[in-house]
Amino acid sequence: MQNDKVAKELTYEDNSDDAQSNDEEEARLTWEIGKMLGLKAANEEQNYARVAWLLLLVLYFCCIAKLFL
């Protein structure tokens, strides 16, 4: 299996006929590398929501601290 991957990398050519299959292979390899690293695709809206909640939490604690100082 490892030898097959190395052979594919060595014989990789970007011809107009093979452009789509090369893109699909690259996407598949990127996905597999991400799985090996334990990365998960995160939704951008979820990231923005997390940042917004974190900022609100920081603002809340700043207001509480200002009341007691």
PDB file of N, H, CA, C and O in Angstrom:
ATOM      1  N   MET A   1       0.827  -1.192   0.000  1.00  0.00           N
ATOM      2  CA  MET A   1       0.000   0.000   0.000  1.00  0.00           C
ATOM      3  C   MET A   1       0.872   1.257   0.000  1.00  0.00           C
ATOM      4  O   MET A   1       0.625   2.195  -0.758  1.00  0.00           O
ATOM      5  N   GLN A   2       1.892   1.261   0.858  1.00  0.00           N
ATOM      6  H   GLN A   2       2.092   0.499   1.474  1.00  0.00           H
ATOM      7  CA  GLN A   2       2.805   2.406   0.903  1.00  0.00           C
ATOM      8  C   GLN A   2       3.538   2.544  -0.426  1.00  0.00           C
ATOM      9  O   GLN A   2       3.746   3.659  -0.905  1.00  0.00           O
ATOM     10  N   ASN A   3       3.931   1.418  -1.027  1.00  0.00           N
ATOM     11  H   ASN A   3       3.762   0.512  -0.638  1.00  0.00           H
ATOM     12  CA  ASN A   3       4.632   1.454  -2.303  1.00  0.00           C
ATOM     13  C   ASN A   3       3.739   2.003  -3.405  1.00  0.00           C
ATOM     14  O   ASN A   3       4.206   2.719  -4.291  1.00  0.00           O
ATOM     15  N   ASP A   4       2.451   1.666  -3.348  1.00  0.00           N
ATOM     16  H   ASP A   4       2.072   1.085  -2.628  1.00  0.00           H
ATOM     17  CA  ASP A   4       1.516   2.194  -4.346  1.00  0.00           C
ATOM     18  C   ASP A   4       1.419   3.702  -4.263  1.00  0.00           C
ATOM     19  O   ASP A   4       1.382   4.384  -5.287  1.00  0.00           O
ATOM     20  N   LYS A   5       1.377   4.234  -3.034  1.00  0.00           N
ATOM     21  H   LYS A   5       1.406   3.680  -2.202  1.00  0.00           H
ATOM     22  CA  LYS A   5       1.293   5.684  -2.862  1.00  0.00           C
ATOM     23  C   LYS A   5       2.549   6.364  -3.397  1.00  0.00           C
ATOM     24  O   LYS A   5       2.476   7.404  -4.052  1.00  0.00           O
ATOM     25  N   VAL A   6       3.697   5.765  -3.111  1.00  0.00           N
ATOM     26  H   VAL A   6       3.756   4.920  -2.579  1.00  0.00           H
ATOM     27  CA  VAL A   6       4.954   6.348  -3.585  1.00  0.00           C
ATOM     28  C   VAL A   6       4.999   6.299  -5.107  1.00  0.00           C
ATOM     29  O   VAL A   6       5.437   7.254  -5.750  1.00  0.00           O
ATOM     30  N   ALA A   7       4.544   5.183  -5.684  1.00  0.00           N
ATOM     31  H   ALA A   7       4.188   4.408  -5.162  1.00  0.00           H
ATOM     32  CA  ALA A   7       4.546   5.065  -7.138  1.00  0.00           C
ATOM     33  C   ALA A   7       3.615   6.090  -7.770  1.00  0.00           C
ATOM     34  O   ALA A   7       3.940   6.662  -8.811  1.00  0.00           O
ATOM     35  N   LYS A   8       2.459   6.327  -7.152  1.00  0.00           N
ATOM     36  H   LYS A   8       2.195   5.862  -6.307  1.00  0.00           H
ATOM     37  CA  LYS A   8       1.532   7.325  -7.679  1.00  0.00           C
ATOM     38  C   LYS A   8       2.141   8.719  -7.615  1.00  0.00           C
ATOM     39  O   LYS A   8       1.984   9.517  -8.540  1.00  0.00           O
ATOM     40  N   GLU A   9       2.841   9.010  -6.513  1.00  0.00           N
ATOM     41  H   GLU A   9       2.969   8.363  -5.762  1.00  0.00           H
ATOM     42  CA  GLU A   9       3.464  10.325  -6.388  1.00  0.00           C
ATOM     43  C   GLU A   9       4.575  10.505  -7.415  1.00  0.00           C
ATOM     44  O   GLU A   9       4.752  11.597  -7.955  1.00  0.00           O
ATOM     45  N   LEU A  10       5.318   9.447  -7.684  1.00  0.00           N
ATOM     46  H   LEU A  10       5.174   8.560  -7.246  1.00  0.00           H
ATOM     47  CA  LEU A  10       6.411   9.550  -8.639  1.00  0.00           C
ATOM     48  C   LEU A  10       5.916   9.697 -10.067  1.00  0.00           C
ATOM     49  O   LEU A  10       6.570  10.335 -10.892  1.00  0.00           O
ATOM     50  N   THR A  11       4.752   9.104 -10.364  1.00  0.00           N
ATOM     51  H   THR A  11       4.220   8.585  -9.694  1.00  0.00           H
ATOM     52  CA  THR A  11       4.231   9.149 -11.733  1.00  0.00           C
ATOM     53  C   THR A  11       3.150  10.203 -11.902  1.00  0.00           C
ATOM     54  O   THR A  11       2.420  10.187 -12.892  1.00  0.00           O
ATOM     55  N   TYR A  12       3.039  11.121 -10.944  1.00  0.00           N
ATOM     56  H   TYR A  12       3.632  11.134 -10.139  1.00  0.00           H
ATOM     57  CA  TYR A  12       2.009  12.153 -10.992  1.00  0.00           C
ATOM     58  C   TYR A  12       2.293  13.112 -12.142  1.00  0.00           C
ATOM     59  O   TYR A  12       3.346  13.748 -12.189  1.00  0.00           O
ATOM     60  N   GLU A  13       1.348  13.205 -13.060  1.00  0.00           N
ATOM     61  H   GLU A  13       0.493  12.688 -13.021  1.00  0.00           H
ATOM     62  CA  GLU A  13       1.450  14.146 -14.169  1.00  0.00           C
ATOM     63  C   GLU A  13       0.131  14.883 -14.285  1.00  0.00           C
ATOM     64  O   GLU A  13      -0.936  14.290 -14.124  1.00  0.00           O
ATOM     65  N   ASP A  14       0.203  16.160 -14.560  1.00  0.00           N
ATOM     66  H   ASP A  14       1.070  16.642 -14.691  1.00  0.00           H
ATOM     67  CA  ASP A  14      -1.005  16.980 -14.645  1.00  0.00           C
ATOM     68  C   ASP A  14      -1.338  17.233 -16.114  1.00  0.00           C
ATOM     69  O   ASP A  14      -1.028  18.295 -16.652  1.00  0.00           O
ATOM     70  N   ASN A  15      -1.959  16.271 -16.746  1.00  0.00           N
ATOM     71  H   ASN A  15      -2.211  15.407 -16.309  1.00  0.00           H
ATOM     72  CA  ASN A  15      -2.425  16.436 -18.123  1.00  0.00           C
ATOM     73  C   ASN A  15      -3.851  16.954 -18.087  1.00  0.00           C
ATOM     74  O   ASN A  15      -4.535  16.818 -17.072  1.00  0.00           O
ATOM     75  N   SER A  16      -4.304  17.544 -19.181  1.00  0.00           N
ATOM     76  H   SER A  16      -3.748  17.654 -20.005  1.00  0.00           H
ATOM     77  CA  SER A  16      -5.657  18.075 -19.217  1.00  0.00           C
ATOM     78  C   SER A  16      -6.694  16.961 -19.062  1.00  0.00           C
ATOM     79  O   SER A  16      -7.768  17.199 -18.510  1.00  0.00           O
ATOM     80  N   ASP A  17      -6.392  15.744 -19.540  1.00  0.00           N
ATOM     81  H   ASP A  17      -5.519  15.551 -19.989  1.00  0.00           H
ATOM     82  CA  ASP A  17      -7.328  14.627 -19.408  1.00  0.00           C
ATOM     83  C   ASP A  17      -7.428  14.158 -17.960  1.00  0.00           C
ATOM     84  O   ASP A  17      -8.493  13.745 -17.501  1.00  0.00           O
ATOM     85  N   ASP A  18      -6.316  14.225 -17.255  1.00  0.00           N
ATOM     86  H   ASP A  18      -5.450  14.561 -17.627  1.00  0.00           H
ATOM     87  CA  ASP A  18      -6.266  13.692 -15.896  1.00  0.00           C
ATOM     88  C   ASP A  18      -6.446  14.757 -14.824  1.00  0.00           C
ATOM     89  O   ASP A  18      -6.323  14.454 -13.637  1.00  0.00           O
ATOM     90  N   ALA A  19      -6.730  15.981 -15.205  1.00  0.00           N
ATOM     91  H   ALA A  19      -6.830  16.228 -16.169  1.00  0.00           H
ATOM     92  CA  ALA A  19      -6.796  17.078 -14.233  1.00  0.00           C
ATOM     93  C   ALA A  19      -7.872  16.824 -13.179  1.00  0.00           C
ATOM     94  O   ALA A  19      -7.639  17.042 -11.990  1.00  0.00           O
ATOM     95  N   GLN A  20      -9.036  16.369 -13.604  1.00  0.00           N
ATOM     96  H   GLN A  20      -9.225  16.192 -14.570  1.00  0.00           H
ATOM     97  CA  GLN A  20     -10.120  16.136 -12.652  1.00  0.00           C
ATOM     98  C   GLN A  20      -9.781  14.985 -11.723  1.00  0.00           C
ATOM     99  O   GLN A  20      -9.993  15.083 -10.514  1.00  0.00           O
ATOM    100  N   SER A  21      -9.258  13.897 -12.268  1.00  0.00           N
ATOM    101  H   SER A  21      -9.085  13.817 -13.250  1.00  0.00           H
ATOM    102  CA  SER A  21      -8.926  12.756 -11.412  1.00  0.00           C
ATOM    103  C   SER A  21      -7.791  13.116 -10.453  1.00  0.00           C
ATOM    104  O   SER A  21      -7.769  12.633  -9.321  1.00  0.00           O
ATOM    105  N   ASN A  22      -6.846  13.960 -10.890  1.00  0.00           N
ATOM    106  H   ASN A  22      -6.863  14.352 -11.810  1.00  0.00           H
ATOM    107  CA  ASN A  22      -5.773  14.398 -10.001  1.00  0.00           C
ATOM    108  C   ASN A  22      -6.328  15.261  -8.876  1.00  0.00           C
ATOM    109  O   ASN A  22      -5.893  15.142  -7.731  1.00  0.00           O
ATOM    110  N   ASP A  23      -7.290  16.133  -9.196  1.00  0.00           N
ATOM    111  H   ASP A  23      -7.643  16.230 -10.127  1.00  0.00           H
ATOM    112  CA  ASP A  23      -7.912  16.959  -8.165  1.00  0.00           C
ATOM    113  C   ASP A  23      -8.657  16.090  -7.155  1.00  0.00           C
ATOM    114  O   ASP A  23      -8.588  16.334  -5.950  1.00  0.00           O
ATOM    115  N   GLU A  24      -9.365  15.081  -7.646  1.00  0.00           N
ATOM    116  H   GLU A  24      -9.421  14.882  -8.624  1.00  0.00           H
ATOM    117  CA  GLU A  24     -10.085  14.179  -6.750  1.00  0.00           C
ATOM    118  C   GLU A  24      -9.113  13.398  -5.868  1.00  0.00           C
ATOM    119  O   GLU A  24      -9.357  13.218  -4.675  1.00  0.00           O
ATOM    120  N   GLU A  25      -8.019  12.937  -6.456  1.00  0.00           N
ATOM    121  H   GLU A  25      -7.821  13.083  -7.426  1.00  0.00           H
ATOM    122  CA  GLU A  25      -7.013  12.203  -5.690  1.00  0.00           C
ATOM    123  C   GLU A  25      -6.371  13.098  -4.643  1.00  0.00           C
ATOM    124  O   GLU A  25      -6.132  12.668  -3.514  1.00  0.00           O
ATOM    125  N   GLU A  26      -6.091  14.340  -5.013  1.00  0.00           N
ATOM    126  H   GLU A  26      -6.285  14.689  -5.930  1.00  0.00           H
ATOM    127  CA  GLU A  26      -5.505  15.280  -4.057  1.00  0.00           C
ATOM    128  C   GLU A  26      -6.475  15.562  -2.910  1.00  0.00           C
ATOM    129  O   GLU A  26      -6.064  15.626  -1.751  1.00  0.00           O
ATOM    130  N   ALA A  27      -7.754  15.728  -3.229  1.00  0.00           N
ATOM    131  H   ALA A  27      -8.088  15.676  -4.170  1.00  0.00           H
ATOM    132  CA  ALA A  27      -8.759  15.963  -2.191  1.00  0.00           C
ATOM    133  C   ALA A  27      -8.874  14.754  -1.266  1.00  0.00           C
ATOM    134  O   ALA A  27      -8.994  14.904  -0.050  1.00  0.00           O
ATOM    135  N   ARG A  28      -8.835  13.555  -1.848  1.00  0.00           N
ATOM    136  H   ARG A  28      -8.738  13.433  -2.836  1.00  0.00           H
ATOM    137  CA  ARG A  28      -8.929  12.339  -1.039  1.00  0.00           C
ATOM    138  C   ARG A  28      -7.717  12.209  -0.120  1.00  0.00           C
ATOM    139  O   ARG A  28      -7.863  11.871   1.055  1.00  0.00           O
ATOM    140  N   LEU A  29      -6.526  12.476  -0.648  1.00  0.00           N
ATOM    141  H   LEU A  29      -6.408  12.751  -1.602  1.00  0.00           H
ATOM    142  CA  LEU A  29      -5.319  12.388   0.173  1.00  0.00           C
ATOM    143  C   LEU A  29      -5.325  13.437   1.282  1.00  0.00           C
ATOM    144  O   LEU A  29      -4.909  13.160   2.407  1.00  0.00           O
ATOM    145  N   THR A  30      -5.799  14.641   0.963  1.00  0.00           N
ATOM    146  H   THR A  30      -6.137  14.866   0.050  1.00  0.00           H
ATOM    147  CA  THR A  30      -5.898  15.683   1.980  1.00  0.00           C
ATOM    148  C   THR A  30      -6.851  15.261   3.093  1.00  0.00           C
ATOM    149  O   THR A  30      -6.573  15.477   4.273  1.00  0.00           O
ATOM    150  N   TRP A  31      -7.971  14.662   2.712  1.00  0.00           N
ATOM    151  H   TRP A  31      -8.196  14.487   1.754  1.00  0.00           H
ATOM    152  CA  TRP A  31      -8.943  14.169   3.694  1.00  0.00           C
ATOM    153  C   TRP A  31      -8.321  13.094   4.567  1.00  0.00           C
ATOM    154  O   TRP A  31      -8.498  13.109   5.785  1.00  0.00           O
ATOM    155  N   GLU A  32      -7.593  12.159   3.963  1.00  0.00           N
ATOM    156  H   GLU A  32      -7.448  12.146   2.974  1.00  0.00           H
ATOM    157  CA  GLU A  32      -6.975  11.078   4.730  1.00  0.00           C
ATOM    158  C   GLU A  32      -5.901  11.605   5.673  1.00  0.00           C
ATOM    159  O   GLU A  32      -5.781  11.130   6.802  1.00  0.00           O
ATOM    160  N   ILE A  33      -5.125  12.578   5.223  1.00  0.00           N
ATOM    161  H   ILE A  33      -5.222  12.964   4.305  1.00  0.00           H
ATOM    162  CA  ILE A  33      -4.110  13.182   6.089  1.00  0.00           C
ATOM    163  C   ILE A  33      -4.787  13.863   7.276  1.00  0.00           C
ATOM    164  O   ILE A  33      -4.322  13.757   8.411  1.00  0.00           O
ATOM    165  N   GLY A  34      -5.879  14.556   7.009  1.00  0.00           N
ATOM    166  H   GLY A  34      -6.257  14.643   6.087  1.00  0.00           H
ATOM    167  CA  GLY A  34      -6.632  15.195   8.087  1.00  0.00           C
ATOM    168  C   GLY A  34      -7.164  14.185   9.082  1.00  0.00           C
ATOM    169  O   GLY A  34      -7.126  14.418  10.290  1.00  0.00           O
ATOM    170  N   LYS A  35      -7.663  13.056   8.579  1.00  0.00           N
ATOM    171  H   LYS A  35      -7.694  12.867   7.598  1.00  0.00           H
ATOM    172  CA  LYS A  35      -8.153  12.003   9.474  1.00  0.00           C
ATOM    173  C   LYS A  35      -7.010  11.441  10.305  1.00  0.00           C
ATOM    174  O   LYS A  35      -7.185  11.180  11.496  1.00  0.00           O
ATOM    175  N   MET A  36      -5.838  11.249   9.695  1.00  0.00           N
ATOM    176  H   MET A  36      -5.696  11.461   8.728  1.00  0.00           H
ATOM    177  CA  MET A  36      -4.694  10.711  10.431  1.00  0.00           C
ATOM    178  C   MET A  36      -4.252  11.664  11.527  1.00  0.00           C
ATOM    179  O   MET A  36      -3.832  11.226  12.598  1.00  0.00           O
ATOM    180  N   LEU A  37      -4.340  12.956  11.272  1.00  0.00           N
ATOM    181  H   LEU A  37      -4.681  13.312  10.402  1.00  0.00           H
ATOM    182  CA  LEU A  37      -3.939  13.949  12.256  1.00  0.00           C
ATOM    183  C   LEU A  37      -5.027  14.207  13.292  1.00  0.00           C
ATOM    184  O   LEU A  37      -4.792  14.912  14.274  1.00  0.00           O
ATOM    185  N   GLY A  38      -6.202  13.650  13.085  1.00  0.00           N
ATOM    186  H   GLY A  38      -6.393  13.078  12.287  1.00  0.00           H
ATOM    187  CA  GLY A  38      -7.291  13.831  14.025  1.00  0.00           C
ATOM    188  C   GLY A  38      -8.011  15.151  13.848  1.00  0.00           C
ATOM    189  O   GLY A  38      -8.684  15.621  14.766  1.00  0.00           O
ATOM    190  N   LEU A  39      -7.878  15.747  12.689  1.00  0.00           N
ATOM    191  H   LEU A  39      -7.331  15.365  11.944  1.00  0.00           H
ATOM    192  CA  LEU A  39      -8.539  17.028  12.443  1.00  0.00           C
ATOM    193  C   LEU A  39      -9.963  16.798  11.953  1.00  0.00           C
ATOM    194  O   LEU A  39     -10.235  15.855  11.210  1.00  0.00           O
ATOM    195  N   LYS A  40     -10.837  17.651  12.370  1.00  0.00           N
ATOM    196  H   LYS A  40     -10.615  18.417  12.973  1.00  0.00           H
ATOM    197  CA  LYS A  40     -12.225  17.588  11.912  1.00  0.00           C
ATOM    198  C   LYS A  40     -12.555  18.905  11.234  1.00  0.00           C
ATOM    199  O   LYS A  40     -12.135  19.972  11.681  1.00  0.00           O
ATOM    200  N   ALA A  41     -13.291  18.818  10.179  1.00  0.00           N
ATOM    201  H   ALA A  41     -13.632  17.951   9.816  1.00  0.00           H
ATOM    202  CA  ALA A  41     -13.695  20.035   9.485  1.00  0.00           C
ATOM    203  C   ALA A  41     -14.715  20.769  10.348  1.00  0.00           C
ATOM    204  O   ALA A  41     -15.765  20.223  10.686  1.00  0.00           O
ATOM    205  N   ALA A  42     -14.401  21.990  10.693  1.00  0.00           N
ATOM    206  H   ALA A  42     -13.547  22.433  10.418  1.00  0.00           H
ATOM    207  CA  ALA A  42     -15.296  22.773  11.545  1.00  0.00           C
ATOM    208  C   ALA A  42     -16.081  23.749  10.684  1.00  0.00           C
ATOM    209  O   ALA A  42     -15.570  24.312   9.716  1.00  0.00           O
ATOM    210  N   ASN A  43     -17.305  23.924  11.057  1.00  0.00           N
ATOM    211  H   ASN A  43     -17.720  23.466  11.843  1.00  0.00           H
ATOM    212  CA  ASN A  43     -18.175  24.848  10.348  1.00  0.00           C
ATOM    213  C   ASN A  43     -17.795  26.276  10.729  1.00  0.00           C
ATOM    214  O   ASN A  43     -17.600  26.577  11.907  1.00  0.00           O
ATOM    215  N   GLU A  44     -17.690  27.155   9.733  1.00  0.00           N
ATOM    216  H   GLU A  44     -17.848  26.910   8.776  1.00  0.00           H
ATOM    217  CA  GLU A  44     -17.268  28.530  10.000  1.00  0.00           C
ATOM    218  C   GLU A  44     -18.240  29.261  10.918  1.00  0.00           C
ATOM    219  O   GLU A  44     -17.821  30.038  11.776  1.00  0.00           O
ATOM    220  N   GLU A  45     -19.540  29.014  10.737  1.00  0.00           N
ATOM    221  H   GLU A  45     -19.880  28.383  10.040  1.00  0.00           H
ATOM    222  CA  GLU A  45     -20.521  29.685  11.593  1.00  0.00           C
ATOM    223  C   GLU A  45     -20.359  29.259  13.047  1.00  0.00           C
ATOM    224  O   GLU A  45     -20.538  30.068  13.958  1.00  0.00           O
ATOM    225  N   GLN A  46     -20.020  27.992  13.266  1.00  0.00           N
ATOM    226  H   GLN A  46     -19.875  27.335  12.526  1.00  0.00           H
ATOM    227  CA  GLN A  46     -19.808  27.526  14.633  1.00  0.00           C
ATOM    228  C   GLN A  46     -18.604  28.223  15.250  1.00  0.00           C
ATOM    229  O   GLN A  46     -18.621  28.571  16.430  1.00  0.00           O
ATOM    230  N   ASN A  47     -17.563  28.426  14.457  1.00  0.00           N
ATOM    231  H   ASN A  47     -17.549  28.143  13.498  1.00  0.00           H
ATOM    232  CA  ASN A  47     -16.384  29.120  14.977  1.00  0.00           C
ATOM    233  C   ASN A  47     -16.721  30.557  15.347  1.00  0.00           C
ATOM    234  O   ASN A  47     -16.290  31.049  16.390  1.00  0.00           O
ATOM    235  N   TYR A  48     -17.494  31.235  14.492  1.00  0.00           N
ATOM    236  H   TYR A  48     -17.844  30.836  13.645  1.00  0.00           H
ATOM    237  CA  TYR A  48     -17.890  32.611  14.797  1.00  0.00           C
ATOM    238  C   TYR A  48     -18.768  32.663  16.044  1.00  0.00           C
ATOM    239  O   TYR A  48     -18.633  33.579  16.855  1.00  0.00           O
ATOM    240  N   ALA A  49     -19.652  31.708  16.204  1.00  0.00           N
ATOM    241  H   ALA A  49     -19.762  30.964  15.545  1.00  0.00           H
ATOM    242  CA  ALA A  49     -20.515  31.671  17.391  1.00  0.00           C
ATOM    243  C   ALA A  49     -19.692  31.457  18.655  1.00  0.00           C
ATOM    244  O   ALA A  49     -19.959  32.078  19.684  1.00  0.00           O
ATOM    245  N   ARG A  50     -18.698  30.583  18.582  1.00  0.00           N
ATOM    246  H   ARG A  50     -18.481  30.079  17.746  1.00  0.00           H
ATOM    247  CA  ARG A  50     -17.842  30.340  19.750  1.00  0.00           C
ATOM    248  C   ARG A  50     -17.075  31.601  20.134  1.00  0.00           C
ATOM    249  O   ARG A  50     -16.960  31.929  21.315  1.00  0.00           O
ATOM    250  N   VAL A  51     -16.557  32.301  19.143  1.00  0.00           N
ATOM    251  H   VAL A  51     -16.651  32.035  18.183  1.00  0.00           H
ATOM    252  CA  VAL A  51     -15.815  33.535  19.416  1.00  0.00           C
ATOM    253  C   VAL A  51     -16.750  34.580  20.010  1.00  0.00           C
ATOM    254  O   VAL A  51     -16.363  35.299  20.932  1.00  0.00           O
ATOM    255  N   ALA A  52     -17.961  34.674  19.500  1.00  0.00           N
ATOM    256  H   ALA A  52     -18.275  34.091  18.752  1.00  0.00           H
ATOM    257  CA  ALA A  52     -18.919  35.653  20.025  1.00  0.00           C
ATOM    258  C   ALA A  52     -19.259  35.349  21.482  1.00  0.00           C
ATOM    259  O   ALA A  52     -19.296  36.264  22.304  1.00  0.00           O
ATOM    260  N   TRP A  53     -19.505  34.094  21.815  1.00  0.00           N
ATOM    261  H   TRP A  53     -19.475  33.350  21.147  1.00  0.00           H
ATOM    262  CA  TRP A  53     -19.810  33.725  23.203  1.00  0.00           C
ATOM    263  C   TRP A  53     -18.610  33.997  24.110  1.00  0.00           C
ATOM    264  O   TRP A  53     -18.775  34.462  25.238  1.00  0.00           O
ATOM    265  N   LEU A  54     -17.420  33.712  23.627  1.00  0.00           N
ATOM    266  H   LEU A  54     -17.285  33.334  22.711  1.00  0.00           H
ATOM    267  CA  LEU A  54     -16.224  33.964  24.419  1.00  0.00           C
ATOM    268  C   LEU A  54     -16.062  35.458  24.697  1.00  0.00           C
ATOM    269  O   LEU A  54     -15.725  35.848  25.815  1.00  0.00           O
ATOM    270  N   LEU A  55     -16.300  36.298  23.680  1.00  0.00           N
ATOM    271  H   LEU A  55     -16.573  35.981  22.772  1.00  0.00           H
ATOM    272  CA  LEU A  55     -16.208  37.739  23.885  1.00  0.00           C
ATOM    273  C   LEU A  55     -17.267  38.243  24.858  1.00  0.00           C
ATOM    274  O   LEU A  55     -16.994  39.121  25.677  1.00  0.00           O
ATOM    275  N   LEU A  56     -18.468  37.691  24.769  1.00  0.00           N
ATOM    276  H   LEU A  56     -18.689  36.978  24.104  1.00  0.00           H
ATOM    277  CA  LEU A  56     -19.514  38.081  25.720  1.00  0.00           C
ATOM    278  C   LEU A  56     -19.150  37.666  27.141  1.00  0.00           C
ATOM    279  O   LEU A  56     -19.416  38.400  28.093  1.00  0.00           O
ATOM    280  N   LEU A  57     -18.551  36.509  27.281  1.00  0.00           N
ATOM    281  H   LEU A  57     -18.335  35.913  26.507  1.00  0.00           H
ATOM    282  CA  LEU A  57     -18.136  36.028  28.599  1.00  0.00           C
ATOM    283  C   LEU A  57     -17.042  36.926  29.171  1.00  0.00           C
ATOM    284  O   LEU A  57     -17.077  37.263  30.354  1.00  0.00           O
ATOM    285  N   VAL A  58     -16.087  37.311  28.355  1.00  0.00           N
ATOM    286  H   VAL A  58     -16.059  37.037  27.393  1.00  0.00           H
ATOM    287  CA  VAL A  58     -15.023  38.215  28.798  1.00  0.00           C
ATOM    288  C   VAL A  58     -15.611  39.571  29.196  1.00  0.00           C
ATOM    289  O   VAL A  58     -15.229  40.138  30.219  1.00  0.00           O
ATOM    290  N   LEU A  59     -16.533  40.085  28.392  1.00  0.00           N
ATOM    291  H   LEU A  59     -16.843  39.624  27.561  1.00  0.00           H
ATOM    292  CA  LEU A  59     -17.180  41.363  28.714  1.00  0.00           C
ATOM    293  C   LEU A  59     -17.939  41.267  30.039  1.00  0.00           C
ATOM    294  O   LEU A  59     -17.898  42.193  30.848  1.00  0.00           O
ATOM    295  N   TYR A  60     -18.625  40.156  30.256  1.00  0.00           N
ATOM    296  H   TYR A  60     -18.659  39.403  29.598  1.00  0.00           H
ATOM    297  CA  TYR A  60     -19.369  39.942  31.500  1.00  0.00           C
ATOM    298  C   TYR A  60     -18.424  39.975  32.698  1.00  0.00           C
ATOM    299  O   TYR A  60     -18.701  40.651  33.688  1.00  0.00           O
ATOM    300  N   PHE A  61     -17.309  39.246  32.613  1.00  0.00           N
ATOM    301  H   PHE A  61     -17.084  38.696  31.808  1.00  0.00           H
ATOM    302  CA  PHE A  61     -16.372  39.219  33.730  1.00  0.00           C
ATOM    303  C   PHE A  61     -15.694  40.573  33.947  1.00  0.00           C
ATOM    304  O   PHE A  61     -15.381  40.938  35.080  1.00  0.00           O
ATOM    305  N   CYS A  62     -15.472  41.306  32.875  1.00  0.00           N
ATOM    306  H   CYS A  62     -15.727  41.010  31.955  1.00  0.00           H
ATOM    307  CA  CYS A  62     -14.902  42.648  33.026  1.00  0.00           C
ATOM    308  C   CYS A  62     -15.868  43.570  33.753  1.00  0.00           C
ATOM    309  O   CYS A  62     -15.461  44.366  34.599  1.00  0.00           O
ATOM    310  N   CYS A  63     -17.148  43.460  33.418  1.00  0.00           N
ATOM    311  H   CYS A  63     -17.478  42.813  32.731  1.00  0.00           H
ATOM    312  CA  CYS A  63     -18.160  44.285  34.093  1.00  0.00           C
ATOM    313  C   CYS A  63     -18.267  43.913  35.569  1.00  0.00           C
ATOM    314  O   CYS A  63     -18.372  44.793  36.424  1.00  0.00           O
ATOM    315  N   ILE A  64     -18.240  42.634  35.870  1.00  0.00           N
ATOM    316  H   ILE A  64     -18.154  41.919  35.176  1.00  0.00           H
ATOM    317  CA  ILE A  64     -18.296  42.185  37.267  1.00  0.00           C
ATOM    318  C   ILE A  64     -17.065  42.686  38.022  1.00  0.00           C
ATOM    319  O   ILE A  64     -17.179  43.164  39.151  1.00  0.00           O
ATOM    320  N   ALA A  65     -15.910  42.579  37.410  1.00  0.00           N
ATOM    321  H   ALA A  65     -15.818  42.190  36.493  1.00  0.00           H
ATOM    322  CA  ALA A  65     -14.672  43.029  38.062  1.00  0.00           C
ATOM    323  C   ALA A  65     -14.711  44.533  38.300  1.00  0.00           C
ATOM    324  O   ALA A  65     -14.222  45.004  39.327  1.00  0.00           O
ATOM    325  N   LYS A  66     -15.277  45.288  37.381  1.00  0.00           N
ATOM    326  H   LYS A  66     -15.675  44.906  36.547  1.00  0.00           H
ATOM    327  CA  LYS A  66     -15.343  46.743  37.529  1.00  0.00           C
ATOM    328  C   LYS A  66     -16.258  47.122  38.692  1.00  0.00           C
ATOM    329  O   LYS A  66     -16.008  48.111  39.381  1.00  0.00           O
ATOM    330  N   LEU A  67     -17.313  46.343  38.913  1.00  0.00           N
ATOM    331  H   LEU A  67     -17.516  45.540  38.354  1.00  0.00           H
ATOM    332  CA  LEU A  67     -18.213  46.631  40.022  1.00  0.00           C
ATOM    333  C   LEU A  67     -17.529  46.444  41.366  1.00  0.00           C
ATOM    334  O   LEU A  67     -17.801  47.185  42.311  1.00  0.00           O
ATOM    335  N   PHE A  68     -16.644  45.460  41.459  1.00  0.00           N
ATOM    336  H   PHE A  68     -16.423  44.858  40.692  1.00  0.00           H
ATOM    337  CA  PHE A  68     -16.016  45.163  42.746  1.00  0.00           C
ATOM    338  C   PHE A  68     -14.696  45.888  42.959  1.00  0.00           C
ATOM    339  O   PHE A  68     -14.155  45.847  44.064  1.00  0.00           O
ATOM    340  N   LEU A  69     -14.163  46.545  41.946  1.00  0.00           N
ATOM    341  H   LEU A  69     -14.602  46.577  41.048  1.00  0.00           H
ATOM    342  CA  LEU A  69     -12.888  47.255  42.132  1.00  0.00           C
ATOM    343  C   LEU A  69     -13.076  48.729  42.312  1.00  0.00           C
ATOM    344  O   LEU A  69     -12.099  49.460  42.479  1.00  0.00           O
TER     345      LEU A  69
END
